[in-house]
Amino acid sequence: MKLLLITGQLASRAVRAEAERVERELGYRVDVLVLGVKVASLMTIGRLKEALKSYSGLLKSYDLVILPGYTYGDASELADFYGIPFVKGTKHIRDLVLALRTLGPHGLSPDKPADLLLREALDPKIRLAEVERAVKDFIRIGEVKLPIRPPPMRLASEVYYGPGMALEGLLEECRLRAEAGANLVCVGLRDPSSTSLEELRTVLRALRDELGTLAVDDPVPSHVRTALEQGADLILSVSVENVDAVTRHLRPEAAYVLVAPPGLSPDEKLRALRHMLEKLEVRGAEKLILDPLLESPIEAGFFRSLMAYGLVARELPGRPLMMGFCNVLELVDADSPGLNALLACLAAELGVSLVLTTEESPKTYRSTSEASMALKMASLALWEHRTPKDLGLDLLVLKDKVDRTVQFGPELLEGAAEVSCGPVEKPAYKPDPVGFFRITVDRSSGSITALYEGRKGKILLRGADAASIIRCVLDMGLASTPEHVAYLARELTKAEVALRVGKSYVQDEPLF
């Protein structure tokens, strides 16, 4: 199939590079027509109709003409006039290969940019709903269906309660975890020995009313008994140390996670889990989830623990598996989005259907939403028998799959005087007579806050992005020098980036 890409002078280099990618990766014959305009994507269909008249003979030698995605109007008019199909490509040229690979040339539209069609074709909600409908073999934990084997995969996010913690604060954190994508919100005790049974009952009743499904992670036998009395749907902490005590207070309709001891070989972990299984099965427990325990890398034996998951999945195929990501997320100094993605893929291959995460340290902030996205990606990839790439979902936070940067070509730079702007020393501080600002971020509300003090009193500005606060500063006359405005724009932009990617923000310090 022979394709023709229409472009202007500014984007011509990038379009030619993408044409070569299309030929190399997809096998189509692709040529590029550069019109005598700087930016072809700003042209209307009417103007393109006139501009292409001198190329009418050339156009007839192609099977399909692809216009820039930003082109305004319906390209059907061009198809009628020239007698060959005209369609719109992607708004960013570097996305064209993905659009053609996913939709095919005939799947492109004369009136909709290919980006829009691509989003519709890759809509993960529709495909995930199909995965959910296919679930047949599962156990029910309260209101949650947990598959024996994935896909799909479920996420439990643990929130810790400490003595004296405000109950409303605990409930609000649980709400946030559920909104971030947790299927189950689990409560753990920061200091079990300092939490009375009456206090625990109060907490569990409130959580039951708030969450519907009650999951508790607490190894203390008296606490487990109390949780079961309060109707707990899931107990996450059955071990070789407390299994006998748990069996004495067993509630058969509840689900239990049996956790293997740390530091053992795969065979030893399998034996320990079988031993606990037998004790609970005799007492009538049926909803039993096995956790061979994911260990931290290097010293504790991360790979060996993965082998234990594979062994348990093979030897005990009728039991769902749980994997806690925390020992890796907390004990590896690497950004959590990538770790969550990789761990989700490993869990999917090993047959794990329940994942446990928490957000105990600043570097695991947002791990619930990251793990939720990672499990959706792994579930879709498993369902569609493909790699977790180009799924319509991603965990790309600081990097992109393709470089959409448009370089200046020589034709654009012709006649421009070049000035080299070298590094300069930090200028001496010159106070703005109107006032000064203190800037920070408020993660709880997802906003940037800027506190002004000066001639106009004391004013707290709050906004979701840098532009909204700068607009308030200008409208209210809170900065009077160009240097101060430039400084505020720089610092507020840093704060916005920090808020979006989860970095710490300290005014006047580098972000990276």
KOLBA-180776 format. One record per residue (C-alpha): x, y, z. Coordinates in pm, 1 decimal. Example, Ala and Ser with C-alpha at 12.3 -4.5 7.8 and 13.67 -1.06 7.14 Angstrom:
2
<u: 1230.0, v: -450.0, w: 780.0>
<u: 1367.0, v: -106.0, w: 714.0>
This chain:
512
<u: 0.0, v: 0.0, w: 0.0>
<u: 132.0, v: 342.0, w: -97.6>
<u: 80.0, v: 630.0, w: 148.4>
<u: 147.2, v: 1003.4, w: 118.2>
<u: 203.8, v: 1221.5, w: 423.9>
<u: 128.1, v: 1593.9, w: 390.7>
<u: 329.6, v: 1836.2, w: 603.2>
<u: 473.5, v: 2186.3, w: 625.7>
<u: 830.6, v: 2307.0, w: 644.5>
<u: 863.1, v: 2315.9, w: 1023.0>
<u: 771.5, v: 1951.5, w: 1080.5>
<u: 918.2, v: 1809.9, w: 758.5>
<u: 1223.0, v: 1650.7, w: 919.4>
<u: 1018.9, v: 1475.4, w: 1189.7>
<u: 758.2, v: 1360.6, w: 933.9>
<u: 1024.8, v: 1212.4, w: 706.3>
<u: 1174.8, v: 1026.6, w: 1002.5>
<u: 832.1, v: 885.7, w: 1092.0>
<u: 772.1, v: 787.4, w: 727.9>
<u: 1091.1, v: 582.4, w: 741.3>
<u: 969.0, v: 416.2, w: 1064.6>
<u: 636.8, v: 329.1, w: 900.6>
<u: 817.1, v: 169.9, w: 605.7>
<u: 1064.7, v: -13.0, w: 829.8>
<u: 822.2, v: -139.1, w: 1094.8>
<u: 494.9, v: -179.5, w: 903.1>
<u: 605.6, v: -239.9, w: 546.5>
<u: 400.9, v: 33.5, w: 373.2>
<u: 549.5, v: 248.7, w: 97.9>
<u: 546.1, v: 606.0, w: 230.3>
<u: 633.5, v: 938.6, w: 68.5>
<u: 624.4, v: 1290.0, w: 212.8>
<u: 491.0, v: 1602.6, w: 41.6>
<u: 616.5, v: 1928.8, w: 196.5>
<u: 388.2, v: 2220.9, w: 117.7>
<u: 516.4, v: 2577.2, w: 88.2>
<u: 390.2, v: 2675.4, w: 433.1>
<u: 558.7, v: 2679.8, w: 772.1>
<u: 290.9, v: 2480.5, w: 957.7>
<u: 57.4, v: 2260.6, w: 749.2>
<u: -143.5, v: 2149.0, w: 1051.7>
<u: -285.3, v: 2500.5, w: 1086.0>
<u: -432.8, v: 2491.2, w: 735.4>
<u: -802.2, v: 2435.6, w: 676.1>
<u: -945.9, v: 2179.7, w: 434.6>
<u: -1040.6, v: 2467.0, w: 201.9>
<u: -685.6, v: 2601.2, w: 188.8>
<u: -542.9, v: 2251.7, w: 141.8>
<u: -779.2, v: 2196.9, w: -149.0>
<u: -625.7, v: 2495.1, w: -326.8>
<u: -266.8, v: 2420.0, w: -221.4>
<u: -284.1, v: 2061.7, w: -356.2>
<u: -423.0, v: 2147.4, w: -702.2>
<u: -77.9, v: 2163.2, w: -856.5>
<u: -11.3, v: 1811.3, w: -723.9>
<u: -333.2, v: 1651.4, w: -851.1>
<u: -148.3, v: 1420.4, w: -1089.6>
<u: 91.4, v: 1309.8, w: -816.8>
<u: -191.0, v: 1242.0, w: -568.7>
<u: -354.5, v: 986.5, w: -797.6>
<u: -52.1, v: 757.3, w: -764.8>
<u: -123.5, v: 698.0, w: -393.9>
<u: -372.9, v: 473.4, w: -218.6>
<u: -418.4, v: 706.8, w: 78.4>
<u: -322.6, v: 1061.9, w: 174.1>
<u: -266.8, v: 1131.4, w: 545.2>
<u: -308.5, v: 1489.2, w: 668.8>
<u: -179.0, v: 1630.3, w: 999.4>
<u: -407.4, v: 1546.3, w: 1292.1>
<u: -462.9, v: 1913.8, w: 1372.4>
<u: -605.2, v: 1990.1, w: 1026.2>
<u: -936.4, v: 2176.4, w: 1063.3>
<u: -1240.3, v: 2042.4, w: 874.9>
<u: -1363.7, v: 1722.5, w: 712.5>
<u: -1117.2, v: 1569.6, w: 464.4>
<u: -1402.3, v: 1393.8, w: 279.0>
<u: -1425.1, v: 1711.4, w: 70.3>
<u: -1070.7, v: 1650.1, w: -53.8>
<u: -1149.0, v: 1284.8, w: -126.7>
<u: -1448.8, v: 1385.5, w: -337.4>
<u: -1249.6, v: 1649.4, w: -524.2>
<u: -932.3, v: 1445.5, w: -595.1>
<u: -1086.5, v: 1099.3, w: -616.3>
<u: -863.8, v: 928.9, w: -356.4>
<u: -909.7, v: 880.6, w: 20.4>
<u: -786.7, v: 1158.5, w: 251.8>
<u: -767.2, v: 1092.6, w: 627.8>
<u: -630.4, v: 1261.1, w: 936.7>
<u: -321.4, v: 1127.2, w: 1108.9>
<u: -210.8, v: 1185.2, w: 1465.6>
<u: -160.8, v: 1528.1, w: 1620.7>
<u: 194.1, v: 1428.7, w: 1716.8>
<u: 368.8, v: 1270.0, w: 1420.8>
<u: 566.3, v: 1028.8, w: 1638.7>
<u: 238.4, v: 854.9, w: 1729.6>
<u: 157.8, v: 766.7, w: 1367.3>
<u: 326.2, v: 424.2, w: 1371.9>
<u: 117.2, v: 318.6, w: 1671.1>
<u: -202.8, v: 445.4, w: 1504.8>
<u: -131.6, v: 262.1, w: 1179.8>
<u: -28.7, v: -54.3, w: 1362.7>
<u: -342.2, v: -51.6, w: 1578.1>
<u: -605.4, v: 82.3, w: 1337.9>
<u: -460.0, v: 10.8, w: 994.3>
<u: -464.4, v: 273.1, w: 714.9>
<u: -833.2, v: 212.6, w: 639.6>
<u: -918.5, v: 254.7, w: 1007.5>
<u: -824.1, v: 623.4, w: 996.8>
<u: -1095.2, v: 885.0, w: 959.2>
<u: -1142.2, v: 1190.6, w: 733.1>
<u: -1286.3, v: 1397.1, w: 1020.5>
<u: -1143.2, v: 1258.7, w: 1347.4>
<u: -774.5, v: 1281.9, w: 1442.2>
<u: -618.3, v: 936.8, w: 1469.5>
<u: -536.3, v: 1008.1, w: 1837.1>
<u: -907.5, v: 1007.3, w: 1918.9>
<u: -968.2, v: 682.7, w: 1728.4>
<u: -666.4, v: 528.3, w: 1898.9>
<u: -800.7, v: 616.2, w: 2244.8>
<u: -1137.1, v: 463.8, w: 2154.2>
<u: -976.8, v: 147.4, w: 2013.9>
<u: -752.4, v: 104.3, w: 2316.8>
<u: -1020.5, v: 197.3, w: 2572.5>
<u: -908.0, v: -16.7, w: 2867.2>
<u: -1239.8, v: 9.9, w: 3052.6>
<u: -1422.3, v: -189.3, w: 2785.8>
<u: -1153.8, v: -457.4, w: 2772.1>
<u: -1121.9, v: -481.9, w: 3150.8>
<u: -1498.4, v: -523.8, w: 3174.2>
<u: -1464.1, v: -820.4, w: 2936.0>
<u: -1198.2, v: -968.9, w: 3165.2>
<u: -1432.7, v: -928.6, w: 3464.1>
<u: -1721.7, v: -1100.0, w: 3284.1>
<u: -1501.1, v: -1401.6, w: 3214.5>
<u: -1424.7, v: -1470.8, w: 3584.1>
<u: -1574.1, v: -1807.8, w: 3678.1>
<u: -1349.7, v: -1961.2, w: 3946.5>
<u: -1325.0, v: -1731.1, w: 4248.5>
<u: -1378.5, v: -1688.8, w: 4620.7>
<u: -1583.4, v: -1402.2, w: 4761.1>
<u: -1433.3, v: -1170.4, w: 5021.2>
<u: -1718.4, v: -951.9, w: 5136.0>
<u: -1818.7, v: -758.0, w: 4826.0>
<u: -1503.1, v: -851.7, w: 4629.6>
<u: -1464.9, v: -1147.7, w: 4391.7>
<u: -1107.8, v: -1280.4, w: 4412.3>
<u: -1014.6, v: -1505.3, w: 4116.4>
<u: -830.2, v: -1827.1, w: 4199.8>
<u: -585.7, v: -1734.2, w: 3925.3>
<u: -552.4, v: -1409.7, w: 3730.0>
<u: -670.0, v: -1227.9, w: 3533.1>
<u: -800.6, v: -1004.8, w: 3675.1>
<u: -584.8, v: -914.8, w: 3974.7>
<u: -707.6, v: -746.2, w: 4293.9>
<u: -535.4, v: -489.4, w: 4512.6>
<u: -543.9, v: -455.7, w: 4891.6>
<u: -397.7, v: -134.6, w: 5035.0>
<u: -303.1, v: -133.8, w: 5401.8>
<u: -366.7, v: 166.5, w: 5627.1>
<u: -212.8, v: 167.7, w: 5973.7>
<u: -394.0, v: 272.5, w: 6290.1>
<u: -196.7, v: 391.9, w: 6591.6>
<u: -307.8, v: 462.2, w: 6947.8>
<u: -475.4, v: 800.7, w: 6974.6>
<u: -513.5, v: 840.1, w: 6599.2>
<u: -827.7, v: 1034.1, w: 6508.7>
<u: -1086.4, v: 793.8, w: 6375.1>
<u: -1200.6, v: 1037.7, w: 6107.7>
<u: -840.6, v: 1066.8, w: 5986.4>
<u: -821.1, v: 688.9, w: 5951.4>
<u: -1151.3, v: 676.0, w: 5765.2>
<u: -1046.1, v: 957.1, w: 5530.7>
<u: -722.1, v: 774.9, w: 5445.1>
<u: -923.2, v: 459.1, w: 5376.2>
<u: -1151.6, v: 656.2, w: 5143.7>
<u: -849.3, v: 794.3, w: 4957.8>
<u: -702.7, v: 445.2, w: 4911.3>
<u: -1033.3, v: 318.1, w: 4772.9>
<u: -1053.4, v: 614.5, w: 4536.1>
<u: -693.6, v: 542.2, w: 4427.1>
<u: -797.8, v: 197.1, w: 4306.1>
<u: -776.9, v: -41.4, w: 4602.4>
<u: -1033.5, v: -322.1, w: 4580.3>
<u: -983.4, v: -389.5, w: 4950.0>
<u: -864.3, v: -147.8, w: 5217.2>
<u: -697.5, v: -331.8, w: 5501.7>
<u: -634.0, v: -193.1, w: 5850.4>
<u: -315.0, v: -280.9, w: 6034.1>
<u: -207.0, v: -179.2, w: 6383.1>
<u: 111.0, v: 22.4, w: 6419.6>
<u: 152.0, v: -91.8, w: 6781.8>
<u: -80.4, v: -385.4, w: 6858.2>
<u: 29.2, v: -411.4, w: 7220.9>
<u: -87.1, v: -53.7, w: 7289.9>
<u: -430.8, v: -95.4, w: 7133.2>
<u: -702.5, v: -215.4, w: 7369.1>
<u: -973.1, v: -453.6, w: 7254.2>
<u: -1241.6, v: -190.4, w: 7313.2>
<u: -1051.5, v: 64.1, w: 7103.2>
<u: -1006.2, v: -199.5, w: 6831.5>
<u: -1380.4, v: -275.6, w: 6834.7>
<u: -1462.5, v: 92.9, w: 6787.9>
<u: -1222.0, v: 120.0, w: 6495.5>
<u: -1347.8, v: -197.9, w: 6327.1>
<u: -1714.3, v: -99.7, w: 6358.2>
<u: -1641.6, v: 235.3, w: 6194.3>
<u: -1443.8, v: 68.9, w: 5915.3>
<u: -1717.7, v: -186.9, w: 5855.5>
<u: -1973.8, v: 94.2, w: 5815.8>
<u: -1739.5, v: 294.4, w: 5589.7>
<u: -1593.0, v: 22.5, w: 5367.8>
<u: -1850.6, v: -254.1, w: 5358.1>
<u: -1577.6, v: -518.6, w: 5333.8>
<u: -1359.3, v: -545.0, w: 5644.1>
<u: -998.1, v: -665.5, w: 5610.6>
<u: -763.6, v: -679.6, w: 5911.5>
<u: -388.1, v: -739.4, w: 5929.3>
<u: -302.8, v: -816.8, w: 6294.2>
<u: -113.0, v: -1122.0, w: 6424.7>
<u: -228.3, v: -1093.4, w: 6788.7>
<u: -473.7, v: -1381.9, w: 6858.0>
<u: -703.1, v: -1174.1, w: 7081.9>
<u: -719.1, v: -908.5, w: 6810.7>
<u: -796.0, v: -1169.5, w: 6545.7>
<u: -1077.7, v: -1301.8, w: 6764.6>
<u: -1214.0, v: -949.1, w: 6809.1>
<u: -1193.9, v: -883.5, w: 6434.6>
<u: -1385.0, v: -1203.8, w: 6359.0>
<u: -1647.1, v: -1112.9, w: 6621.9>
<u: -1691.5, v: -781.5, w: 6439.8>
<u: -1754.7, v: -967.1, w: 6113.7>
<u: -1413.8, v: -935.2, w: 5946.3>
<u: -1423.4, v: -1066.0, w: 5589.7>
<u: -1045.8, v: -1112.2, w: 5559.1>
<u: -767.0, v: -1185.6, w: 5809.8>
<u: -428.1, v: -1127.8, w: 5648.4>
<u: -185.5, v: -1249.9, w: 5910.6>
<u: -220.1, v: -1622.9, w: 5985.5>
<u: 126.5, v: -1761.9, w: 6055.3>
<u: 282.5, v: -2075.2, w: 6201.1>
<u: 302.1, v: -1886.0, w: 6531.7>
<u: -67.9, v: -1800.2, w: 6564.0>
<u: -242.8, v: -2060.2, w: 6347.3>
<u: -357.1, v: -2271.3, w: 6645.2>
<u: -506.2, v: -1968.0, w: 6819.8>
<u: -679.3, v: -1858.6, w: 6498.5>
<u: -837.5, v: -2200.9, w: 6448.8>
<u: -996.3, v: -2179.5, w: 6794.7>
<u: -1189.9, v: -1868.0, w: 6692.6>
<u: -1246.4, v: -1957.1, w: 6330.1>
<u: -1535.1, v: -1805.3, w: 6138.4>
<u: -1574.0, v: -2032.9, w: 5831.7>
<u: -1732.2, v: -1767.2, w: 5606.4>
<u: -1429.4, v: -1536.2, w: 5647.1>
<u: -1119.0, v: -1554.1, w: 5426.3>
<u: -770.5, v: -1605.6, w: 5568.4>
<u: -423.9, v: -1531.1, w: 5429.0>
<u: -167.0, v: -1792.2, w: 5534.4>
<u: 180.6, v: -1638.3, w: 5535.9>
<u: 492.7, v: -1852.2, w: 5501.6>
<u: 783.4, v: -1782.8, w: 5739.5>
<u: 1070.6, v: -1570.2, w: 5603.1>
<u: 1412.0, v: -1705.4, w: 5513.3>
<u: 1305.0, v: -2056.2, w: 5411.8>
<u: 1365.2, v: -2246.3, w: 5090.3>
<u: 1073.4, v: -2286.2, w: 4845.7>
<u: 1015.5, v: -2646.1, w: 4961.8>
<u: 1013.9, v: -2541.2, w: 5327.6>
<u: 765.8, v: -2262.0, w: 5256.2>
<u: 538.9, v: -2506.2, w: 5075.1>
<u: 547.3, v: -2744.3, w: 5373.1>
<u: 467.0, v: -2463.1, w: 5617.0>
<u: 171.0, v: -2348.2, w: 5408.1>
<u: 40.1, v: -2704.5, w: 5374.8>
<u: 66.0, v: -2748.3, w: 5752.2>
<u: -146.0, v: -2435.6, w: 5812.3>
<u: -390.4, v: -2530.9, w: 5537.8>
<u: -461.3, v: -2866.0, w: 5698.7>
<u: -528.5, v: -2707.6, w: 6039.2>
<u: -781.2, v: -2457.5, w: 5899.6>
<u: -946.1, v: -2696.8, w: 5656.4>
<u: -1022.4, v: -2940.5, w: 5939.2>
<u: -1212.3, v: -2660.7, w: 6117.0>
<u: -1419.9, v: -2584.2, w: 5807.0>
<u: -1234.8, v: -2286.2, w: 5658.1>
<u: -1264.6, v: -2277.8, w: 5279.2>
<u: -1152.8, v: -1930.7, w: 5173.3>
<u: -779.8, v: -1976.7, w: 5221.1>
<u: -527.6, v: -1754.8, w: 5041.0>
<u: -159.9, v: -1849.8, w: 5031.3>
<u: 126.6, v: -1600.4, w: 5066.9>
<u: 472.2, v: -1759.5, w: 5016.5>
<u: 607.4, v: -1414.4, w: 5120.1>
<u: 796.0, v: -1194.8, w: 4876.2>
<u: 1133.5, v: -1121.2, w: 5032.3>
<u: 1353.1, v: -815.6, w: 4979.4>
<u: 1622.0, v: -830.2, w: 4706.7>
<u: 1980.0, v: -952.3, w: 4746.1>
<u: 2027.2, v: -1029.4, w: 5116.1>
<u: 1689.6, v: -1186.3, w: 5195.7>
<u: 1650.9, v: -1372.5, w: 4867.0>
<u: 1403.8, v: -1206.0, w: 4631.4>
<u: 1451.8, v: -1457.8, w: 4348.6>
<u: 1428.0, v: -1756.2, w: 4581.6>
<u: 1095.7, v: -1624.7, w: 4711.9>
<u: 968.7, v: -1592.0, w: 4354.7>
<u: 1056.5, v: -1958.4, w: 4305.6>
<u: 843.1, v: -2036.9, w: 4611.1>
<u: 544.2, v: -1867.5, w: 4446.1>
<u: 591.4, v: -2077.6, w: 4135.4>
<u: 616.6, v: -2397.3, w: 4341.2>
<u: 309.3, v: -2321.3, w: 4554.7>
<u: 102.0, v: -2225.0, w: 4250.2>
<u: 191.1, v: -2554.7, w: 4084.6>
<u: 142.8, v: -2778.6, w: 4389.5>
<u: -172.0, v: -2611.3, w: 4527.0>
<u: -358.4, v: -2498.4, w: 4212.5>
<u: -698.3, v: -2455.2, w: 4377.8>
<u: -587.7, v: -2182.1, w: 4618.9>
<u: -547.3, v: -1812.8, w: 4532.7>
<u: -210.0, v: -1650.3, w: 4601.5>
<u: -126.8, v: -1315.7, w: 4759.5>
<u: 193.1, v: -1115.8, w: 4712.9>
<u: 295.9, v: -817.2, w: 4923.6>
<u: 496.3, v: -563.8, w: 4724.2>
<u: 614.2, v: -375.3, w: 5035.1>
<u: 943.5, v: -560.7, w: 5093.4>
<u: 1061.4, v: -453.2, w: 4749.0>
<u: 908.5, v: -104.6, w: 4727.2>
<u: 1040.8, v: -1.6, w: 5068.7>
<u: 1380.3, v: -169.4, w: 5049.1>
<u: 1494.5, v: -67.6, w: 4700.5>
<u: 1591.2, v: 293.7, w: 4638.5>
<u: 1420.5, v: 321.2, w: 4301.7>
<u: 1107.9, v: 504.8, w: 4192.8>
<u: 793.6, v: 309.9, w: 4274.6>
<u: 604.7, v: 333.5, w: 3938.8>
<u: 855.4, v: 113.3, w: 3758.0>
<u: 891.1, v: -126.3, w: 4049.1>
<u: 513.1, v: -162.4, w: 4075.3>
<u: 487.6, v: -233.9, w: 3702.6>
<u: 759.0, v: -499.7, w: 3708.4>
<u: 627.6, v: -664.8, w: 4024.9>
<u: 275.9, v: -676.6, w: 3879.4>
<u: 407.0, v: -855.0, w: 3570.0>
<u: 597.6, v: -1106.9, w: 3782.4>
<u: 289.4, v: -1162.8, w: 4001.1>
<u: 70.8, v: -1218.2, w: 3694.6>
<u: 307.4, v: -1477.9, w: 3548.7>
<u: 324.6, v: -1657.2, w: 3884.8>
<u: -53.6, v: -1678.8, w: 3915.7>
<u: -99.4, v: -1422.8, w: 4194.8>
<u: -448.8, v: -1272.4, w: 4206.3>
<u: -423.3, v: -1057.9, w: 4524.5>
<u: -154.4, v: -795.3, w: 4579.6>
<u: -90.7, v: -605.8, w: 4903.8>
<u: 65.4, v: -259.6, w: 4912.3>
<u: 98.1, v: 28.6, w: 5153.6>
<u: 222.9, v: 387.7, w: 5155.8>
<u: 439.6, v: 401.8, w: 5464.6>
<u: 725.0, v: 618.9, w: 5335.0>
<u: 750.9, v: 924.6, w: 5107.8>
<u: 897.8, v: 718.2, w: 4823.2>
<u: 597.0, v: 485.6, w: 4824.7>
<u: 350.7, v: 776.3, w: 4820.3>
<u: 83.8, v: 701.5, w: 4557.3>
<u: 177.5, v: 332.7, w: 4546.4>
<u: -190.7, v: 241.7, w: 4568.6>
<u: -277.0, v: 419.9, w: 4245.1>
<u: 45.6, v: 297.6, w: 4082.1>
<u: -12.9, v: -65.1, w: 4184.1>
<u: -377.3, v: -41.1, w: 4072.7>
<u: -266.2, v: 75.0, w: 3727.7>
<u: 9.6, v: -188.2, w: 3716.0>
<u: -236.3, v: -468.4, w: 3795.9>
<u: -475.7, v: -348.8, w: 3525.9>
<u: -188.1, v: -347.9, w: 3275.6>
<u: -74.5, v: -695.8, w: 3379.8>
<u: -431.8, v: -828.4, w: 3375.4>
<u: -495.9, v: -698.9, w: 3023.2>
<u: -161.9, v: -826.8, w: 2895.2>
<u: -232.4, v: -1169.1, w: 3046.6>
<u: -583.6, v: -1177.1, w: 2901.6>
<u: -473.6, v: -1067.0, w: 2553.4>
<u: -154.9, v: -1279.7, w: 2551.8>
<u: 73.3, v: -986.2, w: 2477.2>
<u: 341.6, v: -770.9, w: 2632.4>
<u: 220.7, v: -488.0, w: 2860.9>
<u: 287.3, v: -223.1, w: 2596.6>
<u: 47.7, v: -2.4, w: 2398.2>
<u: -244.3, v: -116.1, w: 2613.7>
<u: -404.7, v: 225.5, w: 2653.0>
<u: -270.7, v: 225.3, w: 3011.7>
<u: 76.4, v: 311.9, w: 3132.7>
<u: 288.2, v: 407.7, w: 3432.3>
<u: 514.1, v: 647.4, w: 3243.2>
<u: 563.8, v: 937.3, w: 3483.1>
<u: 895.6, v: 1100.7, w: 3393.4>
<u: 959.4, v: 954.5, w: 3047.7>
<u: 762.8, v: 908.6, w: 2723.7>
<u: 749.5, v: 615.5, w: 2483.8>
<u: 826.6, v: 843.8, w: 2190.6>
<u: 1010.3, v: 1174.6, w: 2164.9>
<u: 760.6, v: 1431.8, w: 2035.6>
<u: 1012.6, v: 1716.8, w: 2039.0>
<u: 1005.2, v: 1918.3, w: 1716.5>
<u: 1354.1, v: 2033.9, w: 1620.6>
<u: 1408.5, v: 2361.4, w: 1434.9>
<u: 1505.1, v: 2291.3, w: 1073.9>
<u: 1751.8, v: 2506.0, w: 880.0>
<u: 1471.2, v: 2670.0, w: 682.9>
<u: 1315.1, v: 2800.0, w: 1004.2>
<u: 1647.2, v: 2924.6, w: 1143.1>
<u: 1749.6, v: 3101.4, w: 823.8>
<u: 1829.9, v: 3465.4, w: 899.8>
<u: 1807.4, v: 3425.5, w: 1277.8>
<u: 2081.8, v: 3588.5, w: 1486.2>
<u: 2220.7, v: 3336.0, w: 1736.0>
<u: 2300.1, v: 3440.9, w: 2090.6>
<u: 2472.7, v: 3203.8, w: 2333.0>
<u: 2322.8, v: 3238.3, w: 2680.0>
<u: 2586.9, v: 3111.8, w: 2918.5>
<u: 2550.6, v: 3038.1, w: 3288.2>
<u: 2525.5, v: 3335.0, w: 3521.1>
<u: 2591.4, v: 3374.4, w: 3889.7>
<u: 2287.6, v: 3387.4, w: 4111.4>
<u: 2195.7, v: 3756.5, w: 4125.0>
<u: 2189.3, v: 3938.0, w: 4456.5>
<u: 1846.8, v: 3933.1, w: 4618.8>
<u: 1648.4, v: 4248.7, w: 4549.2>
<u: 1328.1, v: 4262.6, w: 4750.2>
<u: 1011.0, v: 4353.6, w: 4565.7>
<u: 866.4, v: 4662.2, w: 4744.0>
<u: 515.0, v: 4516.7, w: 4702.1>
<u: 591.9, v: 4203.2, w: 4905.2>
<u: 730.0, v: 3848.1, w: 4904.6>
<u: 601.6, v: 3489.2, w: 4879.3>
<u: 649.2, v: 3159.7, w: 5059.1>
<u: 560.2, v: 2863.2, w: 4835.3>
<u: 482.2, v: 2499.1, w: 4916.9>
<u: 258.6, v: 2213.6, w: 4805.8>
<u: -40.0, v: 2059.5, w: 4982.6>
<u: -64.9, v: 1695.0, w: 4877.6>
<u: -383.7, v: 1631.7, w: 5072.4>
<u: -574.3, v: 1877.1, w: 4850.5>
<u: -354.0, v: 1837.9, w: 4542.3>
<u: -276.4, v: 2207.7, w: 4529.7>
<u: 8.7, v: 2459.8, w: 4527.1>
<u: -4.8, v: 2720.9, w: 4803.5>
<u: 167.0, v: 3058.4, w: 4791.4>
<u: 159.2, v: 3281.8, w: 5100.9>
<u: 198.4, v: 3652.4, w: 5018.5>
<u: 305.3, v: 3908.0, w: 5277.0>
<u: 350.4, v: 4276.9, w: 5198.7>
<u: 178.2, v: 4604.4, w: 5138.0>
<u: -154.1, v: 4436.4, w: 5067.8>
<u: -152.7, v: 4237.5, w: 5388.8>
<u: -129.8, v: 3862.5, w: 5415.9>
<u: -293.4, v: 3653.3, w: 5141.1>
<u: -288.6, v: 3276.6, w: 5087.8>
<u: -319.0, v: 3179.4, w: 4720.6>
<u: -414.5, v: 2820.8, w: 4639.8>
<u: -433.9, v: 2661.5, w: 4294.3>
<u: -399.4, v: 2332.9, w: 4109.6>
<u: -125.8, v: 2461.5, w: 3878.9>
<u: 133.1, v: 2734.3, w: 3839.9>
<u: -62.9, v: 2929.5, w: 3578.5>
<u: -365.3, v: 2979.8, w: 3805.1>
<u: -155.0, v: 3127.6, w: 4084.5>
<u: 51.3, v: 3347.8, w: 3853.1>
<u: -273.4, v: 3483.1, w: 3708.5>
<u: -390.8, v: 3576.0, w: 4059.7>
<u: -54.8, v: 3739.6, w: 4134.3>
<u: -79.8, v: 3954.9, w: 3820.9>
<u: -448.1, v: 4037.7, w: 3861.2>
<u: -403.2, v: 4137.5, w: 4224.7>
<u: -80.2, v: 4330.2, w: 4167.4>
<u: 118.8, v: 4124.7, w: 4417.7>
<u: 448.2, v: 4149.2, w: 4224.9>
<u: 588.8, v: 4468.8, w: 4075.1>
<u: 919.1, v: 4375.6, w: 3907.3>
<u: 988.0, v: 4152.7, w: 3604.2>
<u: 1253.2, v: 3967.2, w: 3805.1>
<u: 1001.7, v: 3883.1, w: 4078.2>
<u: 740.7, v: 3762.8, w: 3828.1>
<u: 1001.7, v: 3545.7, w: 3652.1>
<u: 1111.5, v: 3404.4, w: 3988.8>
<u: 754.2, v: 3320.4, w: 4087.1>
<u: 686.4, v: 3154.8, w: 3750.9>
<u: 996.1, v: 2938.7, w: 3792.2>
<u: 924.8, v: 2837.5, w: 4151.9>
<u: 554.0, v: 2774.1, w: 4097.0>
<u: 631.3, v: 2554.6, w: 3795.3>
<u: 875.5, v: 2355.5, w: 4009.5>
<u: 602.7, v: 2315.7, w: 4271.5>
<u: 356.0, v: 2194.4, w: 4007.5>
<u: 600.7, v: 1933.2, w: 3878.7>
<u: 678.6, v: 1820.4, w: 4234.1>
<u: 307.9, v: 1781.4, w: 4305.2>
<u: 248.5, v: 1576.8, w: 3990.9>
<u: 541.8, v: 1336.9, w: 4022.9>
<u: 552.6, v: 1305.3, w: 4402.5>
<u: 885.1, v: 1484.6, w: 4457.9>
<u: 961.4, v: 1695.4, w: 4762.2>
<u: 936.4, v: 2069.0, w: 4699.8>
<u: 1165.5, v: 2310.8, w: 4884.7>
<u: 1157.6, v: 2672.3, w: 4772.7>
<u: 1482.4, v: 2789.8, w: 4610.7>
<u: 1628.2, v: 2436.6, w: 4597.1>
<u: 1668.2, v: 2228.4, w: 4277.0>
<u: 1386.7, v: 1981.5, w: 4205.1>
<u: 1613.9, v: 1721.9, w: 4044.1>
